[in-house]
Amino acid sequence: MSVALNISIPEKPVRKDSLVGEEMEQDNEVVYVDAENDSIFSLNNTASAILDLCDGSRTSRDIAVVVADTLDVDVERAFKDTESVLEEFVVLGLVA
């Protein structure tokens, strides 16, 4: 049985300041270390781009528009996927 969680995404998400990223070109991913608690996170390039766009100036819809334009996909599809990624970021404490 699956339980749906109601995760609240901030209106204009902000990436946690203590995150330091290192691009791993051979793996098409970015590895982040949270200098505050030494946690390590590995994100694909799209998720990393979403995280980088979390600067407090954009809504999740604004971020989705950038993703849609960059990947040449439908905005509504990008919005749904962006919201899902942002929910995970909230749970992991990567954005506030």
MDAnalysis code that builds the backbone (N, CA, C; Angstrom):
import MDAnalysis as mda
import numpy as np

u = mda.Universe.empty(288, n_residues=96, atom_resindex=np.repeat(np.arange(96), 3), trajectory=True)
u.add_TopologyAttr("name", ["N", "CA", "C"] * 96)
u.add_TopologyAttr("resid", np.arange(1, 97))
u.add_TopologyAttr("resname", ["MET", "SER", "VAL", "ALA", "LEU", "ASN", "ILE", "SER", "ILE", "PRO", "GLU", "LYS", "PRO", "VAL", "ARG", "LYS", "ASP", "SER", "LEU", "VAL", "GLY", "GLU", "GLU", "MET", "GLU", "GLN", "ASP", "ASN", "GLU", "VAL", "VAL", "TYR", "VAL", "ASP", "ALA", "GLU", "ASN", "ASP", "SER", "ILE", "PHE", "SER", "LEU", "ASN", "ASN", "THR", "ALA", "SER", "ALA", "ILE", "LEU", "ASP", "LEU", "CYS", "ASP", "GLY", "SER", "ARG", "THR", "SER", "ARG", "ASP", "ILE", "ALA", "VAL", "VAL", "VAL", "ALA", "ASP", "THR", "LEU", "ASP", "VAL", "ASP", "VAL", "GLU", "ARG", "ALA", "PHE", "LYS", "ASP", "THR", "GLU", "SER", "VAL", "LEU", "GLU", "GLU", "PHE", "VAL", "VAL", "LEU", "GLY", "LEU", "VAL", "ALA"])
u.atoms.positions = np.array([
    [0.831, -1.174, 0.000],
    [0.000, 0.000, 0.000],
    [0.876, 1.237, 0.000],
    [0.601, 2.167, -0.882],
    [1.353, 3.397, -1.007],
    [0.637, 4.528, -0.269],
    [1.410, 5.304, 0.463],
    [0.848, 6.426, 1.199],
    [1.349, 7.712, 0.566],
    [0.433, 8.580, 0.167],
    [0.804, 9.860, -0.427],
    [1.140, 10.848, 0.684],
    [2.281, 11.482, 0.558],
    [2.692, 12.491, 1.519],
    [2.382, 13.866, 0.953],
    [1.963, 14.762, 1.809],
    [1.681, 16.120, 1.376],
    [2.892, 16.977, 1.723],
    [3.786, 17.127, 0.768],
    [5.021, 17.879, 0.954],
    [4.783, 19.301, 0.459],
    [5.103, 20.263, 1.276],
    [4.913, 21.668, 0.910],
    [6.209, 22.229, 0.336],
    [6.140, 22.624, -0.925],
    [7.289, 23.240, -1.585],
    [7.230, 24.740, -1.311],
    [8.343, 25.349, -0.884],
    [8.340, 26.791, -0.666],
    [7.939, 27.532, -1.950],
    [7.305, 28.688, -1.792],
    [6.853, 29.447, -2.962],
    [8.016, 29.761, -3.895],
    [9.148, 30.182, -3.328],
    [10.358, 30.443, -4.105],
    [11.511, 29.730, -3.396],
    [11.736, 28.462, -3.765],
    [12.734, 27.654, -3.053],
    [14.142, 28.240, -3.128],
    [14.865, 28.036, -2.028],
    [16.249, 28.506, -1.922],
    [17.133, 27.319, -1.576],
    [18.159, 27.140, -2.365],
    [19.136, 26.071, -2.132],
    [19.887, 26.329, -0.828],
    [20.141, 25.271, -0.090],
    [20.878, 25.362, 1.168],
    [22.294, 25.889, 0.895],
    [22.719, 26.880, 1.670],
    [24.024, 27.529, 1.461],
    [25.216, 26.603, 1.650],
    [25.051, 25.589, 2.487],
    [26.196, 24.745, 2.835],
    [26.475, 23.644, 1.803],
    [25.745, 23.648, 0.680],
    [25.966, 22.621, -0.351],
    [27.103, 23.019, -1.279],
    [28.004, 22.085, -1.510],
    [29.114, 22.285, -2.439],
    [29.032, 21.172, -3.471],
    [28.998, 21.550, -4.762],
    [28.843, 20.566, -5.829],
    [30.105, 20.364, -6.638],
    [30.265, 19.159, -7.122],
    [31.386, 18.800, -8.001],
    [30.829, 17.991, -9.159],
    [31.014, 18.491, -10.387],
    [30.488, 17.797, -11.557],
    [31.353, 16.591, -11.882],
    [30.702, 15.450, -12.100],
    [31.367, 14.216, -12.473],
    [31.021, 13.955, -13.943],
    [31.796, 14.524, -14.850],
    [31.457, 14.491, -16.273],
    [31.277, 13.081, -16.816],
    [32.110, 12.161, -16.410],
    [32.031, 10.804, -16.943],
    [30.742, 10.107, -16.541],
    [30.108, 10.553, -15.454],
    [28.891, 9.912, -14.969],
    [27.637, 10.732, -15.232],
    [27.773, 11.907, -15.860],
    [26.627, 12.792, -16.098],
    [25.866, 13.083, -14.825],
    [26.586, 13.395, -13.762],
    [25.953, 13.709, -12.501],
    [26.779, 14.747, -11.758],
    [26.162, 15.303, -10.733],
    [26.851, 16.244, -9.857],
    [26.738, 15.686, -8.443],
    [27.858, 15.626, -7.764],
    [27.888, 15.150, -6.396],
    [27.971, 16.376, -5.486],
    [27.043, 16.448, -4.532],
    [27.006, 17.547, -3.577],
    [27.369, 17.032, -2.202],
    [28.130, 17.834, -1.483],
    [28.439, 17.572, -0.087],
    [27.831, 18.712, 0.714],
    [27.107, 18.351, 1.749],
    [26.570, 19.359, 2.655],
    [27.630, 19.585, 3.723],
    [28.320, 20.716, 3.639],
    [29.422, 21.012, 4.555],
    [28.950, 21.127, 5.994],
    [27.663, 21.320, 6.192],
    [27.106, 21.467, 7.535],
    [27.049, 20.130, 8.284],
    [26.746, 19.048, 7.556],
    [26.602, 17.752, 8.233],
    [27.279, 16.596, 7.494],
    [28.106, 16.911, 6.492],
    [28.863, 15.917, 5.726],
    [28.010, 14.911, 4.966],
    [26.735, 15.239, 4.706],
    [25.896, 14.377, 3.876],
    [26.342, 14.507, 2.429],
    [26.179, 13.429, 1.671],
    [26.559, 13.413, 0.259],
    [25.328, 13.072, -0.569],
    [25.126, 13.832, -1.664],
    [23.992, 13.629, -2.557],
    [24.504, 13.588, -3.984],
    [24.010, 12.656, -4.760],
    [24.354, 12.556, -6.174],
    [23.097, 12.855, -6.989],
    [23.195, 13.848, -7.866],
    [22.051, 14.254, -8.684],
    [22.406, 14.165, -10.157],
    [21.419, 13.767, -10.979],
    [21.670, 13.817, -12.417],
    [21.720, 15.288, -12.838],
    [22.134, 15.534, -14.070],
    [22.336, 16.915, -14.514],
    [21.061, 17.744, -14.473],
    [19.920, 17.146, -14.776],
    [18.663, 17.897, -14.753],
    [18.298, 18.294, -13.330],
    [18.380, 17.355, -12.404],
    [18.083, 17.662, -11.003],
    [19.060, 18.701, -10.462],
    [20.318, 18.602, -10.860],
    [21.315, 19.582, -10.429],
    [20.978, 20.973, -10.965],
    [20.538, 21.041, -12.218],
    [20.145, 22.335, -12.795],
    [18.960, 22.923, -12.037],
    [18.004, 22.069, -11.667],
    [16.855, 22.533, -10.884],
    [17.342, 23.082, -9.548],
    [18.244, 22.366, -8.896],
    [18.779, 22.828, -7.613],
    [19.481, 24.171, -7.774],
    [20.253, 24.320, -8.824],
    [20.960, 25.578, -9.065],
    [19.997, 26.744, -9.304],
    [18.822, 26.446, -9.849],
    [17.827, 27.495, -10.106],
    [17.066, 27.895, -8.836],
    [17.280, 27.172, -7.761],
    [16.612, 27.474, -6.487],
    [17.400, 28.569, -5.762],
    [17.238, 29.790, -6.243],
    [17.973, 30.920, -5.676],
    [17.069, 31.916, -4.950],
    [15.797, 31.534, -4.783],
    [14.858, 32.397, -4.081],
    [14.175, 33.429, -4.958],
    [14.542, 33.466, -6.234],
    [13.932, 34.449, -7.137],
    [12.881, 33.822, -8.055],
    [12.803, 32.481, -8.056],
    [11.910, 31.787, -8.990],
    [10.918, 30.892, -8.258],
    [9.718, 30.816, -8.788],
    [8.738, 29.838, -8.315],
    [9.035, 28.501, -8.987],
    [8.372, 27.467, -8.536],
    [8.564, 26.159, -9.165],
    [8.126, 26.205, -10.631],
    [7.092, 26.988, -10.941],
    [6.659, 27.131, -12.334],
    [7.739, 27.831, -13.158],
    [8.362, 28.878, -12.601],
    [9.451, 29.572, -13.303],
    [10.596, 28.611, -13.604],
    [10.928, 27.784, -12.630],
    [11.999, 26.802, -12.813],
    [11.609, 25.812, -13.905],
    [10.353, 25.371, -13.898],
    [9.874, 24.420, -14.909],
    [9.948, 25.009, -16.307],
    [9.673, 26.293, -16.447],
    [9.751, 26.940, -17.763],
    [11.188, 26.899, -18.284],
    [12.157, 27.162, -17.406],
    [13.565, 27.090, -17.806],
    [13.910, 25.659, -18.217],
    [13.483, 24.683, -17.438],
    [13.742, 23.279, -17.754],
    [13.112, 22.915, -19.099],
    [11.861, 23.314, -19.301],
    [11.158, 23.006, -20.556],
    [11.877, 23.609, -21.752],
    [12.302, 24.865, -21.615],
    [13.013, 25.524, -22.711],
    [14.351, 24.848, -22.996],
    [15.053, 24.484, -21.935],
    [16.373, 23.876, -22.089],
    [16.288, 22.485, -22.715],
    [15.309, 21.708, -22.273],
    [15.185, 20.321, -22.740],
    [14.218, 20.168, -23.903],
    [13.592, 21.274, -24.305],
    [12.616, 21.265, -25.398],
    [11.495, 20.252, -25.142],
    [10.879, 20.387, -23.956],
    [9.752, 19.543, -23.582],
    [8.563, 20.429, -23.213],
    [7.400, 19.815, -23.121],
    [6.175, 20.516, -22.758],
    [6.297, 21.111, -21.353],
    [5.845, 22.355, -21.179],
    [5.951, 23.045, -19.898],
    [5.196, 22.297, -18.797],
    [4.013, 21.795, -19.097],
    [3.234, 21.096, -18.072],
    [3.938, 19.824, -17.611],
    [4.541, 19.111, -18.526],
    [5.317, 17.909, -18.171],
    [6.513, 18.303, -17.313],
    [7.210, 19.362, -17.739],
    [8.366, 19.838, -16.975],
    [7.941, 20.309, -15.589],
    [6.769, 20.942, -15.492],
    [6.278, 21.429, -14.201],
    [6.016, 20.261, -13.248],
    [5.367, 19.240, -13.756],
    [5.073, 18.055, -12.934],
    [6.373, 17.419, -12.434],
    [7.328, 17.249, -13.333],
    [8.602, 16.636, -12.959],
    [9.398, 17.534, -12.010],
    [9.377, 18.840, -12.260],
    [10.083, 19.791, -11.398],
    [9.501, 19.775, -9.993],
    [8.182, 19.753, -9.890],
    [7.526, 19.688, -8.575],
    [7.953, 18.420, -7.828],
    [8.034, 17.316, -8.534],
    [8.440, 16.050, -7.916],
    [9.870, 16.136, -7.390],
    [10.747, 16.702, -8.181],
    [12.148, 16.860, -7.763],
    [12.231, 17.799, -6.565],
    [11.498, 18.906, -6.610],
    [11.525, 19.864, -5.505],
    [10.984, 19.246, -4.213],
    [9.977, 18.397, -4.326],
    [9.467, 17.703, -3.140],
    [10.564, 16.844, -2.514],
    [11.318, 16.143, -3.352],
    [12.431, 15.339, -2.837],
    [13.482, 16.224, -2.179],
    [13.761, 17.379, -2.791],
    [14.734, 18.305, -2.213],
    [14.276, 18.781, -0.829],
    [12.987, 19.049, -0.696],
    [12.459, 19.480, 0.609],
    [12.655, 18.370, 1.639],
    [12.305, 17.143, 1.273],
    [12.449, 16.017, 2.199],
    [13.906, 15.830, 2.603],
    [14.828, 16.001, 1.660],
    [16.254, 15.826, 1.930],
    [16.889, 17.027, 2.612],
    [16.145, 18.126, 2.691],
    [16.680, 19.332, 3.322],
    [17.627, 20.130, 2.441],
    [17.519, 19.942, 1.118],
    [18.409, 20.656, 0.194],
    [17.898, 22.049, -0.140],
    [16.613, 22.276, 0.022],
    [16.023, 23.593, -0.215],
    [15.109, 23.961, 0.946],
    [14.894, 25.237, 1.078],
    [13.954, 25.745, 2.086],
    [13.093, 26.814, 1.447],
])
